[in-house]
C-alpha cells in the first residue's frame, strides 16, 4: 500500500464494492484550480497513485479530464461488448447501460470543447495486460502514466475499476467548477459524469 501522510488526505470515497479512492493534497500549489492532485486507487491488492488535472494548464503533469473520460468510455464499451457490465437480458440493466453510454459520450463532447481540449491532449493507448481477460485490453496508457484495469468487470482480481475512474472524474469536476467556475464545459462535463456514475452504481460514491 502507498504510504500516505494523514495530513495530506483530503477526502476518501468508495465504489459500490467498497474499493477506495483517496484524494491527496501532496505537492498541490495554491494557484491550482483543484485542491488535490494525486488520487490513490485501491487495486484489490495494493494502491496506485494517479496524478490528475483538469487540463495541461492546471498542473504540470498527470491525466487530463479529457483523457480519463476517453479511458472511461473505452472501458465501458469493452464491458458492454463482453456482456460484463450488466445483465443485458434485464430491462432495467439495459436502461442503465444506455444511460451510462449516453452520459459518457456527452461528457466527452463537453471536454472536447475546453479551450485547451483535444488538440493539446496526448493520445491514450490501450494495451493487453499480463492477466487473461474477456476485454480486448486491460491497460490504458498516456505517456509515462498507466492505468491497469481489473480483468473482470465486477472487480474480481487486481486492477482498478470503471467505477473508480468515474469517482475520480466526478471529484475532479466537483472541485474544478469551484476553481474555474466560468468555464461552461466544466459544468456540462460535471453533470454528465455524475449521471454516468449514478447509472453504473446506483448513486455516486460517498465521502467517508
Buried (B, 14 or more C-beta within 10 A) or exposed (E): EEEBEEEBBBBBBBBEBEBBBBBBBBEBEEEBBBBBBBBBBBBBEEBBBBBBBBBBBBBEEBBBBBBBBBBBBBBBBBBBEBEBBBEEEEEEEEEBBEBBBBBBBBBBBBBBBBEBBBEEBEEBEBEEBEBEBBBEBBBBBBEEBBBBBBBBBEBEBBBBBBBBBBBBBBBBBBBBBEBBEEBEBBBBBBBBBBBBBBBBBEEBBEEE
